[in-house]
Amino acid sequence: MTLKKKLVVSTLAASMVAASVAGLPLGSLGAVGTASAATVSSSTAVKEKVLAVYKQLSATDAVYLYNLKTEVAALDEATFEKIFAPILDKLALEPEEKTTSLKLFQSVTSVVYDVYGNDFSGIQVIRNNDKNIALVSKIATKAGVSGLTVDSVAEFLSSIETELRALVGSKSSADLLAILTSESGYDTLLDEAIAKVLSHTTGTGALTVSQALDKLGVTANDVKQTLKNLNNTIKSAKPAAKSLAVAYVKAYGFSDGNGNGNSGSGNGSGSVTTPVAPVQTPGIYDVSKLVSIVDGKATVKLVDADVIKEFDKLVAANPGKTGLTLTLNLGTINATTVEVPLSQAIIEAAKARGIANIAITFNGVTVTIPVSQFSTAISLTVTTAKPEVVTSVTKLKLASDVYEFTLSVNGVVQSTFKQPITIKLPLKNTDGLDKELLSVGKLVYGNLQFQGGVLDGEFIVEPRDTFSSYAVLENKVSFNDIATVQAWAGRQIQVVAAKGAIEGVGAGKFAPKSNVTRAEFSKMLIRALNLENNSAIQSFSDVSSTAWYAPYVAVAAEKGIITGRSAAKFDPNATITRAEMATMISRALKSINPDAKTDSTAISKFSDAAKISASLRDGVAFAASHNLVIGNAGKFNPNDTATRAEAAVIIYRTINFK
């Protein structure tokens, strides 16, 4: 049995909490997030059982699920650790493993919502994620439960449902619905359910979950306290849980109070309510039925009035919120080319209602278009090209399909965009690849330019201010002169180079100890954080518009990331100091993370803090607060010139900033 086919107690603990958040149907819905991923994603019968519950949800219920997904997606690590402290404290995870735990919880919660739209694709992503597997393996070793398999865990979750039904079997469906919709009744029932879960055996001869959790020191009280923390922090958690619990009862029913009625077979034949089709969720508009395919080209024919109604639903469900996105879900499309026309009426209606973006998703690809930059009809075209388009120009390994993107504005192909359009590409064939070296490659006149991209589970996300042909590749870059810095900067240089944020100096050399100029660091930073924008303008007299660094200096200046030596001079070839580098990093990160905090006392740990210029102290403090810069022997050496190796390390930390 391979490790990928083993899901052990860490995932069980996570699923138990997630399933509790999702209400009572642990056997049906708890499995969605974890254990029986293979079964749920492939079995029609199980899917139908899960969807029978979801069909009972109202539009308001769906909004609760959507809000739960978005609230959890916005969790930072500190808040996550505070919520899950009763469990995490017993597991004693490393910082990176806590990050993985957070992402696992976010993925599970996302799936709970996505299933509402009959999208089960995220299940296998959770199950096969390498970091999840490594986390599971470590905690499994601690718990001594490496023998648990998908099948035994699936059996565990399935029989939990039976036990829970037995727990409430003496109550009529009407009585149970009354309990679930009352505050005290719901909490009491949930406490009893948790006790049942923790004492359940997975089958004859199998380890019990209670034994495994006992070895880790996780108790029922720990789980209850975690749920309390969750409900206090994530305001949509309890409403979402109660909505799903009520939906479960409506879908499957219970006895009439005299021992008669549905026996709990889970076949969806409960006597309470006939399942109805789910109401369209605000923010996700299913347009799959509007897609027509002719000669290998799929085109979606939108109805303006219907799209505008979806805008109104989205705004109504999110009062006072800005930056809203309406996603047009085209579903699975069996065509080489997909075209999505958006009329002028749709564009203008979106802007009038404060809708920031329209996203188009199909076959795992998502393209998010900021609409404020357009005032007329636009049309997105995505073509899945043959692998040879890229493999003919490189020996690097492909980690995705090859996609050609074009955007027409009023019938004319647009070459650049004032606001970047974000592409999210699904990964494939990544076994054996170094995922940290995956980068989006852009095909330009037969050559690949690497743009970077942020890894998001089994996807990579990259904003683009121009369109072309793109694919994800494992970009292994090696240099023959970094042995002296290998111990502290070798990996960082490799990753940052793979992302296209930093380059060698030729002949296989990196020149790690050479100084970095202001122009060079502007490029590194803008490329690393995907801030490129060809429409940015700069007015420095010593920066030629044709200089290689001009577009990067323009963006850095426009965003206030860097200032000139004077109003007219930038001094591109001057070396940059460590304090200046830290300040640029801080300003850049604050521009895209405005809520990020600064601990002004963070620089006090440096014995030479007094040497930091007053204008740079806040930037250095921010960088030090988030361990983006680390001193040497208690000193920061703010006025020392930065080396290329040091720049690579700080850029690497910036890429991984959370």
C-alpha positions as CSV (number, residue, x, y, z in Angstrom):
1,M,0.0,0.0,0.0
2,T,1.6,3.3,-1.1
3,L,1.7,6.3,1.1
4,K,-0.7,8.1,-1.3
5,K,-3.2,5.4,-0.4
6,K,-2.9,6.0,3.3
7,L,-4.8,8.7,5.2
8,V,-4.1,8.7,8.8
9,V,-4.9,10.5,12.0
10,S,-3.8,14.0,11.1
11,T,-6.3,14.0,8.2
12,L,-8.9,12.4,10.4
13,A,-8.5,15.1,13.0
14,A,-8.8,17.8,10.3
15,S,-11.8,16.1,8.7
16,M,-13.5,15.6,12.0
17,V,-13.3,19.3,12.7
18,A,-14.2,20.2,9.1
19,A,-17.1,17.7,9.1
20,S,-18.4,19.1,12.4
21,V,-18.3,22.5,10.7
22,A,-20.2,20.9,7.8
23,G,-22.9,19.6,10.1
24,L,-24.0,16.1,11.0
25,P,-23.6,14.2,7.7
26,L,-20.1,12.9,8.5
27,G,-20.5,9.8,6.5
28,S,-21.5,11.7,3.4
29,L,-19.9,15.2,3.7
30,G,-17.0,14.5,6.0
31,A,-15.7,12.1,3.4
32,V,-15.7,14.8,0.8
33,G,-12.8,16.6,2.5
34,T,-10.7,13.6,3.2
35,A,-10.8,9.9,3.6
36,S,-12.9,8.5,0.9
37,A,-11.7,10.9,-1.7
38,A,-11.1,8.2,-4.3
39,T,-14.6,6.8,-3.7
40,V,-16.4,10.2,-3.7
41,S,-14.6,11.4,-6.8
42,S,-15.4,8.3,-8.8
43,S,-18.6,6.7,-7.4
44,T,-21.9,7.9,-8.9
45,A,-23.8,6.5,-6.0
46,V,-21.8,8.4,-3.4
47,K,-22.0,11.6,-5.4
48,E,-25.7,11.3,-5.7
49,K,-25.9,10.8,-1.9
50,V,-23.9,13.9,-1.2
51,L,-25.7,16.0,-3.8
52,A,-29.1,14.9,-2.3
53,V,-28.1,16.8,0.8
54,Y,-26.9,19.8,-1.1
55,K,-30.2,20.0,-3.1
56,Q,-31.9,20.9,0.1
57,L,-29.9,24.1,0.5
58,S,-31.6,27.5,-0.1
59,A,-29.9,30.4,-1.7
60,T,-29.2,31.9,1.7
61,D,-27.7,28.6,2.8
62,A,-25.4,28.6,-0.2
63,V,-24.3,32.1,0.7
64,Y,-23.3,30.8,4.2
65,L,-21.1,28.2,2.5
66,Y,-19.6,30.7,0.2
67,N,-18.9,33.1,3.0
68,L,-17.3,30.2,5.0
69,K,-15.0,29.4,2.1
70,T,-14.0,33.1,1.7
71,E,-13.5,33.7,5.4
72,V,-11.3,30.6,5.8
73,A,-9.4,31.4,2.6
74,A,-8.5,34.7,4.2
75,L,-7.1,33.2,7.4
76,D,-3.5,34.1,8.3
77,E,-1.3,31.6,10.0
78,A,-1.4,33.4,13.4
79,T,-5.2,33.3,13.5
80,F,-5.3,29.7,12.3
81,E,-2.8,28.6,15.0
82,K,-4.9,30.4,17.6
83,I,-8.1,28.6,16.5
84,F,-6.6,25.2,16.3
85,A,-4.2,25.5,19.3
86,P,-5.9,22.8,21.3
87,I,-5.0,20.3,18.6
88,L,-1.8,21.8,17.1
89,D,-0.2,22.1,20.5
90,K,-0.5,18.3,20.9
91,L,1.0,17.7,17.4
92,A,4.1,19.9,17.9
93,L,4.4,20.7,14.2
94,E,7.2,22.7,12.5
95,P,6.3,26.1,11.1
96,E,6.2,24.8,7.5
97,E,3.9,21.9,8.6
98,K,1.5,24.4,10.3
99,T,1.4,26.3,7.0
100,T,0.5,23.0,5.3
101,S,-2.2,22.4,7.9
102,L,-3.7,25.8,7.2
103,K,-3.8,25.2,3.5
104,L,-5.3,21.7,4.0
105,F,-8.1,23.2,6.2
106,Q,-8.6,25.9,3.5
107,S,-8.8,23.3,0.8
108,V,-11.2,21.1,2.7
109,T,-13.5,24.1,3.4
110,S,-13.3,25.1,-0.2
111,V,-14.4,21.6,-1.3
112,V,-17.4,21.7,1.1
113,Y,-18.6,24.8,-0.9
114,D,-17.5,23.6,-4.4
115,V,-19.5,20.4,-4.1
116,Y,-22.6,22.6,-4.0
117,G,-21.9,23.3,-7.7
118,N,-21.3,19.6,-8.4
119,D,-17.5,20.2,-8.5
120,F,-15.7,17.3,-6.9
121,S,-12.3,18.0,-8.6
122,G,-10.7,19.4,-5.5
123,I,-10.9,16.1,-3.6
124,Q,-8.1,14.4,-5.5
125,V,-6.0,17.6,-5.3
126,I,-6.2,17.4,-1.5
127,R,-5.6,13.7,-1.5
128,N,-2.5,13.8,-3.7
129,N,-0.8,17.0,-2.6
130,D,2.8,16.1,-1.7
131,K,2.9,18.4,1.3
132,N,-0.3,16.9,2.7
133,I,1.2,13.5,2.3
134,A,4.4,14.4,4.1
135,L,2.4,16.0,6.9
136,V,0.2,12.9,7.2
137,S,3.3,10.7,7.2
138,K,5.0,12.6,10.0
139,I,1.9,12.6,12.3
140,A,1.2,9.0,11.4
141,T,4.6,8.0,12.7
142,K,3.9,9.9,15.9
143,A,0.6,8.2,16.4
144,G,1.8,4.8,15.4
145,V,-1.2,4.3,13.0
146,S,0.5,3.9,9.6
147,G,-1.7,0.9,8.9
148,L,-4.8,3.0,8.4
149,T,-5.8,3.0,4.7
150,V,-8.3,4.9,2.6
151,D,-10.7,1.9,2.8
152,S,-10.5,1.6,6.6
153,V,-11.0,5.4,7.0
154,A,-13.9,5.3,4.5
155,E,-15.4,2.5,6.6
156,F,-14.9,4.6,9.7
157,L,-16.7,7.6,8.2
158,S,-19.5,5.6,6.8
159,S,-20.3,3.9,10.1
160,I,-20.1,7.2,11.9
161,E,-23.1,8.2,10.0
162,T,-24.9,5.1,11.2
163,E,-24.0,5.8,14.8
164,L,-25.2,9.4,14.5
165,R,-28.4,8.3,13.1
166,A,-28.8,5.9,16.0
167,L,-28.0,8.7,18.4
168,V,-31.1,10.7,17.1
169,G,-33.1,7.7,15.9
170,S,-35.7,8.0,18.5
171,K,-36.5,11.5,17.5
172,S,-38.9,12.4,14.6
173,S,-37.5,14.5,11.8
174,A,-39.7,17.4,12.9
175,D,-38.2,17.2,16.5
176,L,-34.7,16.9,15.1
177,L,-35.1,19.9,12.9
178,A,-36.3,21.9,15.9
179,I,-33.2,20.8,17.8
180,L,-30.9,21.7,15.0
181,T,-32.4,25.2,14.5
182,S,-32.1,26.0,18.2
183,E,-28.8,27.3,19.7
184,S,-28.6,25.1,22.8
185,G,-30.1,22.0,21.2
186,Y,-27.6,22.1,18.3
187,D,-24.6,22.5,20.6
188,T,-25.7,19.6,22.9
189,L,-26.2,17.3,19.9
190,L,-22.9,18.2,18.5
191,D,-21.2,17.5,21.8
192,E,-22.8,14.0,21.9
193,A,-21.8,13.5,18.2
194,I,-18.1,14.3,19.0
195,A,-18.1,11.8,21.8
196,K,-19.4,9.2,19.5
197,V,-16.9,10.0,16.8
198,L,-13.9,9.8,19.2
199,S,-14.9,6.4,20.6
200,H,-15.7,4.7,17.2
201,T,-13.7,1.7,16.0
202,T,-12.9,1.5,12.3
203,G,-13.7,-2.2,11.9
204,T,-12.7,-5.6,13.1
205,G,-9.0,-5.8,13.9
206,A,-8.5,-2.1,13.0
207,L,-7.1,0.6,15.2
208,T,-9.6,2.8,16.8
209,V,-9.5,6.5,16.2
210,S,-9.8,7.1,19.9
211,Q,-6.6,5.0,20.4
212,A,-4.8,7.0,17.8
213,L,-5.9,10.4,19.1
214,D,-5.1,9.2,22.6
215,K,-1.5,8.6,21.6
216,L,-1.3,12.1,20.3
217,G,-3.0,13.5,23.4
218,V,-6.0,14.9,21.5
219,T,-9.2,14.7,23.6
220,A,-12.9,15.4,23.0
221,N,-12.5,18.6,24.9
222,D,-9.7,19.7,22.6
223,V,-12.0,19.2,19.6
224,K,-14.9,21.0,21.3
225,Q,-12.6,24.0,22.3
226,T,-11.3,24.1,18.7
227,L,-14.9,24.3,17.4
228,K,-15.7,27.0,19.9
229,N,-12.6,29.0,18.7
230,L,-13.6,28.5,15.1
231,N,-17.2,29.7,15.6
232,N,-16.0,32.7,17.6
233,T,-13.5,33.7,14.8
234,I,-15.2,32.5,11.6
235,K,-18.7,34.0,11.9
236,S,-20.2,32.0,9.0
237,A,-19.0,28.6,10.4
238,K,-22.0,27.8,12.6
239,P,-24.6,29.0,10.1
240,A,-23.0,26.9,7.4
241,A,-22.8,23.9,9.7
242,K,-26.4,24.2,10.8
243,S,-27.6,24.7,7.2
244,L,-25.9,21.4,6.1
245,A,-27.2,19.6,9.2
246,V,-30.8,20.6,8.4
247,A,-30.3,19.8,4.8
248,Y,-29.2,16.3,5.7
249,V,-32.3,15.7,7.8
250,K,-34.5,17.0,5.0
251,A,-32.8,14.8,2.5
252,Y,-32.8,11.5,4.4
253,G,-35.3,11.8,7.2
254,F,-35.6,9.9,10.4
255,S,-38.3,7.9,12.2
256,D,-41.7,9.3,13.1
257,G,-40.9,9.0,16.8
258,N,-42.4,5.5,17.1
259,G,-39.6,3.6,15.5
260,N,-41.1,3.8,12.0
261,G,-39.7,5.5,8.9
262,N,-36.4,5.7,7.2
263,S,-33.9,3.2,8.6
264,G,-30.9,5.2,7.6
265,S,-30.0,3.4,4.4
266,G,-28.7,6.7,3.0
267,N,-30.4,6.2,-0.3
268,G,-31.9,9.7,-0.4
269,S,-35.5,8.3,0.0
270,G,-36.3,10.2,3.2
271,S,-40.0,11.2,3.8
272,V,-39.6,14.8,4.8
273,T,-38.9,16.8,1.7
274,T,-38.5,16.0,-2.0
275,P,-35.1,17.2,-3.1
276,V,-35.1,20.2,-5.3
277,A,-32.5,21.6,-7.6
278,P,-30.0,23.9,-5.9
279,V,-30.4,27.7,-6.4
280,Q,-27.6,29.3,-8.3
281,T,-24.9,30.5,-5.9
282,P,-24.1,34.3,-5.9
283,G,-20.7,34.7,-7.4
284,I,-20.7,31.5,-9.4
285,Y,-22.8,31.5,-12.6
286,D,-23.1,28.1,-14.3
287,V,-23.2,28.8,-18.1
288,S,-22.3,25.3,-19.2
289,K,-25.6,25.0,-21.0
290,L,-24.9,28.1,-23.0
291,V,-21.8,26.6,-24.6
292,S,-22.0,25.4,-28.2
293,I,-19.2,23.6,-30.1
294,V,-18.7,23.8,-33.9
295,D,-15.6,22.4,-35.6
296,G,-13.6,22.1,-32.5
297,K,-14.4,25.6,-31.2
298,A,-16.6,26.2,-28.2
299,T,-18.4,29.5,-27.8
300,V,-20.5,30.6,-24.9
301,K,-23.6,32.7,-25.9
302,L,-24.4,34.8,-22.9
303,V,-27.7,36.6,-22.3
304,D,-26.9,40.1,-21.1
305,A,-30.0,40.3,-18.8
306,D,-29.2,37.0,-17.1
307,V,-25.6,38.0,-16.5
308,I,-26.7,41.3,-15.0
309,K,-29.1,39.5,-12.7
310,E,-26.1,37.5,-11.4
311,F,-24.3,40.8,-10.8
312,D,-27.2,41.9,-8.7
313,K,-27.3,38.7,-6.7
314,L,-23.6,38.9,-6.0
315,V,-23.9,42.5,-4.8
316,A,-26.9,41.7,-2.7
317,A,-25.1,38.8,-1.0
318,N,-22.1,41.0,-0.2
319,P,-23.4,44.4,1.0
320,G,-20.7,47.0,1.3
321,K,-17.9,44.7,-0.1
322,T,-15.6,45.8,-2.9
323,G,-13.4,43.9,-5.3
324,L,-16.2,41.4,-6.1
325,T,-15.7,38.7,-8.8
326,L,-18.4,37.0,-10.8
327,T,-17.2,33.6,-12.1
328,L,-18.6,32.2,-15.3
329,N,-18.3,28.5,-15.0
330,L,-18.3,26.8,-18.5
331,G,-17.8,23.4,-17.0
332,T,-15.9,20.6,-18.8
333,I,-15.4,21.4,-22.5
334,N,-14.3,19.0,-25.1
335,A,-12.9,21.5,-27.6
336,T,-9.5,22.8,-28.6
337,T,-10.5,26.4,-28.6
338,V,-12.9,28.2,-26.2
339,E,-14.2,31.7,-26.9
340,V,-16.1,33.8,-24.4
341,P,-17.5,37.1,-25.7
342,L,-18.5,39.7,-23.1
343,S,-20.8,42.4,-24.5
344,Q,-20.5,46.2,-23.8
345,A,-23.7,45.9,-21.8
346,I,-22.1,43.3,-19.5
347,I,-18.9,45.3,-19.1
348,E,-20.7,48.6,-18.3
349,A,-23.2,46.8,-16.0
350,A,-20.3,45.2,-14.1
351,K,-18.6,48.6,-13.6
352,A,-21.8,50.3,-12.6
353,R,-22.4,47.8,-9.9
354,G,-18.9,47.8,-8.6
355,I,-18.0,44.4,-9.8
356,A,-14.2,44.4,-10.1
357,N,-13.6,41.2,-12.1
358,I,-15.2,38.7,-14.4
359,A,-13.6,35.3,-14.2
360,I,-14.0,32.5,-16.8
361,T,-13.3,29.0,-15.7
362,F,-13.3,25.7,-17.7
363,N,-11.3,22.4,-17.6
364,G,-9.4,23.7,-14.6
365,V,-8.2,26.9,-16.3
366,T,-9.4,30.2,-14.8
367,V,-8.9,33.6,-16.4
368,T,-9.7,36.6,-14.2
369,I,-10.3,39.9,-16.1
370,P,-10.4,43.3,-14.3
371,V,-13.2,45.1,-16.1
372,S,-12.6,48.7,-15.2
373,Q,-10.0,49.1,-17.9
374,F,-12.5,48.3,-20.7
375,S,-15.4,50.4,-22.0
376,T,-16.6,48.3,-24.9
377,A,-17.2,44.6,-25.9
378,I,-14.3,42.2,-25.3
379,S,-13.7,38.6,-26.2
380,L,-11.4,36.0,-24.5
381,T,-10.1,33.1,-26.6
382,V,-8.1,30.2,-25.1
383,T,-6.6,27.5,-27.3
384,T,-5.1,24.3,-26.0
385,A,-2.0,23.9,-28.2
386,K,0.0,20.8,-28.9
387,P,2.9,20.1,-26.5
388,E,5.3,20.4,-29.4
389,V,4.8,24.1,-29.4
390,V,6.9,24.3,-26.3
391,T,8.9,21.0,-26.3
392,S,10.3,21.8,-29.7
393,V,12.2,24.8,-28.2
394,T,13.3,23.3,-24.8
395,K,14.2,20.1,-23.0
396,L,12.7,21.2,-19.8
397,K,9.8,19.1,-18.5
398,L,6.3,20.3,-19.1
399,A,4.0,20.4,-16.0
400,S,0.9,21.6,-17.7
401,D,-0.8,21.8,-21.1
402,V,0.2,24.6,-23.5
403,Y,-2.3,27.4,-23.7
404,E,-2.6,30.3,-26.2
405,F,-4.5,33.3,-24.8
406,T,-5.8,36.3,-26.8
407,L,-8.1,39.1,-25.8
408,S,-9.9,41.2,-28.4
409,V,-11.4,44.6,-27.6
410,N,-14.2,45.6,-29.9
411,G,-12.9,43.0,-32.4
412,V,-9.2,44.2,-32.3
413,V,-6.6,42.0,-30.5
414,Q,-5.2,43.8,-27.5
415,S,-1.5,43.4,-27.0
416,T,-1.1,44.9,-23.5
417,F,-3.4,45.6,-20.6
418,K,-3.4,48.5,-18.1
419,Q,-4.5,46.1,-15.3
420,P,-2.9,42.6,-15.4
421,I,-5.2,39.6,-16.3
422,T,-4.7,36.7,-14.0
423,I,-4.3,33.2,-15.4
424,K,-4.7,30.1,-13.2
425,L,-3.3,26.9,-14.9
426,P,-3.9,23.3,-13.7
427,L,-0.8,21.2,-13.3
428,K,-0.3,17.8,-14.7
429,N,2.4,15.1,-14.8
430,T,4.2,16.6,-11.8
431,D,5.4,13.3,-10.2
432,G,9.1,13.5,-9.7
433,L,9.3,17.2,-10.4
434,D,10.6,19.8,-8.0
435,K,7.4,21.9,-7.5
436,E,9.3,24.9,-6.1
437,L,11.1,25.2,-9.5
438,L,7.8,25.2,-11.5
439,S,7.4,28.5,-13.4
440,V,5.1,29.8,-16.1
441,G,7.0,30.0,-19.4
442,K,6.0,32.5,-22.0
443,L,6.8,31.7,-25.6
444,V,8.2,34.8,-27.4
445,Y,9.5,34.4,-31.0
446,G,10.5,30.8,-30.4
447,N,12.1,31.4,-27.0
448,L,10.9,30.9,-23.5
449,Q,10.7,33.7,-21.0
450,F,10.0,32.6,-17.4
451,Q,7.5,34.7,-15.5
452,G,7.3,32.8,-12.2
453,G,3.9,32.2,-10.8
454,V,2.5,31.3,-7.4
455,L,1.8,27.6,-6.6
456,D,-1.7,27.1,-5.4
457,G,-2.3,23.4,-4.7
458,E,-2.3,21.7,-8.1
459,F,-2.5,25.0,-9.9
460,I,-0.2,27.9,-10.6
461,V,-1.4,31.5,-10.7
462,E,0.3,34.3,-12.7
463,P,-0.9,37.8,-13.5
464,R,-0.1,38.9,-17.1
465,D,-0.1,42.3,-18.6
466,T,0.3,40.8,-22.1
467,F,-1.0,37.6,-23.7
468,S,0.9,34.9,-25.6
469,S,1.4,31.1,-25.4
470,Y,2.0,29.9,-21.9
471,A,2.9,26.6,-20.1
472,V,4.2,25.5,-16.8
473,L,7.7,23.9,-16.8
474,E,10.2,22.7,-14.2
475,N,12.9,25.3,-14.8
476,K,16.1,23.9,-13.4
477,V,18.8,26.5,-13.5
478,S,22.4,25.8,-12.4
479,F,25.4,28.0,-11.9
480,N,29.1,26.9,-11.5
481,D,30.3,29.7,-9.2
482,I,28.0,29.5,-6.1
483,A,29.8,26.9,-4.0
484,T,31.0,29.5,-1.5
485,V,27.4,30.6,-0.8
486,Q,25.7,27.2,-1.3
487,A,25.0,26.6,2.3
488,W,23.0,29.7,2.9
489,A,21.9,30.9,-0.5
490,G,22.2,28.0,-2.9
491,R,18.6,26.8,-2.9
492,Q,17.3,30.4,-2.9
493,I,19.3,31.3,-5.9
494,Q,18.1,28.2,-7.7
495,V,14.4,28.9,-7.0
496,V,14.5,32.7,-7.7
497,A,16.3,32.0,-11.0
498,A,13.7,29.3,-11.9
499,K,11.0,32.0,-11.4
500,G,12.8,34.3,-13.8
501,A,13.2,37.0,-11.1
502,I,17.0,36.9,-11.2
503,E,19.5,35.9,-13.9
504,G,23.1,34.8,-14.3
505,V,25.8,37.0,-15.7
506,G,26.6,34.6,-18.6
507,A,28.8,31.5,-19.1
508,G,27.0,29.6,-16.4
509,K,28.0,32.1,-13.7
510,F,25.9,33.9,-11.1
511,A,28.5,36.2,-9.5
512,P,27.0,35.8,-6.0
513,K,29.4,38.3,-4.3
514,S,28.9,41.1,-6.8
515,N,27.0,44.1,-5.8
516,V,23.5,44.8,-6.9
517,T,22.5,48.1,-8.6
518,R,19.3,50.0,-8.0
519,A,18.1,49.1,-11.5
520,E,18.9,45.4,-11.1
521,F,17.0,45.1,-7.8
522,S,14.0,47.0,-9.2
523,K,13.8,44.3,-11.9
524,M,14.3,41.4,-9.4
525,L,11.6,42.7,-7.1
526,I,9.0,43.6,-9.8
527,R,9.4,40.2,-11.5
528,A,9.3,38.3,-8.2
529,L,6.1,39.8,-7.1
530,N,4.4,39.7,-10.5
531,L,4.0,43.5,-10.6
532,E,5.0,44.1,-14.2
533,N,2.9,46.6,-16.0
534,N,3.9,47.9,-19.4
535,S,1.6,50.9,-19.1
536,A,3.5,52.3,-16.1
537,I,5.3,55.6,-16.8
538,Q,8.5,57.1,-15.3
539,S,10.0,60.5,-15.8
540,F,13.6,60.2,-14.7
541,S,16.0,61.9,-17.0
542,D,18.7,59.3,-16.5
543,V,16.4,56.3,-17.4
544,S,16.1,55.9,-21.1
545,S,12.8,54.5,-22.3
546,T,14.7,51.9,-24.3
547,A,16.8,50.7,-21.3
548,W,16.3,47.1,-20.2
549,Y,15.3,48.2,-16.7
550,A,13.0,51.1,-17.7
551,P,9.7,49.2,-17.4
552,Y,10.7,47.9,-13.9
553,V,11.8,51.3,-12.7
554,A,8.6,52.7,-14.0
555,V,6.4,50.3,-12.0
556,A,8.6,50.6,-8.8
557,A,8.4,54.4,-9.0
558,E,4.6,54.4,-9.8
559,K,3.9,52.2,-6.8
560,G,6.1,54.2,-4.5
561,I,8.4,51.2,-4.0
562,I,11.5,53.2,-4.9
563,T,12.2,57.0,-5.1
564,G,14.8,58.8,-7.1
565,R,17.9,60.4,-5.8
566,S,16.1,63.5,-6.7
567,A,12.8,64.4,-8.5
568,A,14.6,64.0,-11.9
569,K,17.4,61.5,-11.2
570,F,17.0,57.8,-10.4
571,D,20.7,56.8,-10.5
572,P,20.1,53.3,-11.9
573,N,23.7,52.1,-11.8
574,A,24.3,53.0,-8.1
575,T,24.7,50.1,-5.8
576,I,21.9,49.4,-3.3
577,T,22.4,49.1,0.4
578,R,21.0,46.4,2.7
579,A,18.6,49.0,4.3
580,E,17.5,50.3,0.9
581,M,16.9,46.7,-0.2
582,A,14.8,46.0,2.9
583,T,12.8,49.2,2.4
584,M,12.0,48.4,-1.2
585,I,10.9,44.9,-0.3
586,S,8.7,46.3,2.5
587,R,7.0,49.0,0.3
588,A,6.3,46.4,-2.4
589,L,4.8,43.9,0.0
590,K,2.7,46.6,1.7
591,S,1.4,47.7,-1.7
592,I,-0.2,44.2,-2.2
593,N,-0.8,43.4,1.5
594,P,-2.0,46.7,2.9
595,D,-3.1,45.0,6.2
596,A,0.4,43.6,6.9
597,K,1.6,44.9,10.3
598,T,5.0,46.4,11.3
599,D,6.5,45.8,14.7
600,S,8.5,49.0,15.2
601,T,10.6,47.3,17.9
602,A,11.8,44.6,15.6
603,I,15.0,46.5,14.7
604,S,16.0,46.8,18.4
605,K,17.5,43.3,18.1
606,F,20.2,44.8,15.9
607,S,23.1,46.4,17.9
608,D,23.7,48.8,15.0
609,A,20.1,49.9,14.6
610,A,21.1,53.5,15.3
611,K,22.9,53.5,11.9
612,I,19.7,52.9,10.0
613,S,18.6,56.1,8.2
614,A,15.4,57.7,9.6
615,S,13.7,57.4,6.2
616,L,14.5,53.7,6.1
617,R,13.7,52.6,9.6
618,D,10.1,51.7,9.0
619,G,11.0,49.6,6.0
620,V,13.7,47.7,7.8
621,A,11.4,47.2,10.8
622,F,8.7,45.7,8.6
623,A,11.2,43.4,7.0
624,A,12.7,42.4,10.3
625,S,9.1,41.9,11.7
626,H,8.5,39.2,9.1
627,N,12.0,37.7,9.1
628,L,12.6,39.0,5.5
629,V,16.0,40.3,6.8
630,I,18.1,38.6,9.4
631,G,21.2,40.2,10.9
632,N,24.7,38.7,11.3
633,A,26.2,38.4,14.7
634,G,23.6,40.7,16.1
635,K,24.2,43.4,13.5
636,F,22.2,44.4,10.5
637,N,24.9,46.4,8.7
638,P,22.4,48.7,7.1
639,N,24.8,50.7,5.0
640,D,26.7,47.8,3.5
641,T,26.2,47.2,-0.2
642,A,24.0,44.2,-0.9
643,T,25.4,41.3,-2.8
644,R,23.6,39.3,-5.5
645,A,23.4,36.3,-3.2
646,E,21.9,38.4,-0.4
647,A,19.4,39.8,-2.9
648,A,18.4,36.3,-4.0
649,V,17.8,35.2,-0.4
650,I,15.6,38.2,0.4
651,I,13.7,37.8,-2.9
652,Y,13.1,34.2,-2.0
653,R,11.7,35.1,1.3
654,T,9.5,37.8,-0.4
655,I,8.1,35.2,-2.8
656,N,7.1,33.1,0.2
657,F,5.7,36.0,2.2
658,K,2.3,35.1,3.8
